[in-house]
């Protein structure tokens, strides 16, 4: 029986002009085998911030999420981008 790696959608805030270092470390860990999962995308509340820049540089899909920031909003975003 063959098992597939978990596929992860990362939610990261960063800031309008920096951030994303934690997200970058997750991607690097998934690529070097330290994290046994595939990072399929990243969601951030800053449309062109540091997380977006890191995602572009790493070749990871980026999704902007302006809110609402509550449980159902996050679940809705997960359903929207997880297709």
KASULJO-V315753 format. One line per field, one symbol per residue. ss: DSSP state (2 for helix, 1 for strand, 0 for the rest). phi: phi as a letter, one per 20 degrees, with the letter a starting at -180 (. if undefined). burial: + if it has 9 or more other C-alpha atoms within 8 Angstrom, else -. A space follows every 50 residues. Layout:
# KASULJO-V315753
ss->???
phi->???
burial->???
This chain:
# KASULJO-V315753
ss->00000111111000000000222222222222000011111111000002 222222220001110000002222222222200
phi->.ddeffdddedcembfcbnnffffffffffeenfdebdeercdbedfcff fffffffemdfdcecepfebgfffffffffeef
burial->-------+++-+++++-+++--++-++-+++---+-++++++++++++++ ++++++---++++++-------++--++-----
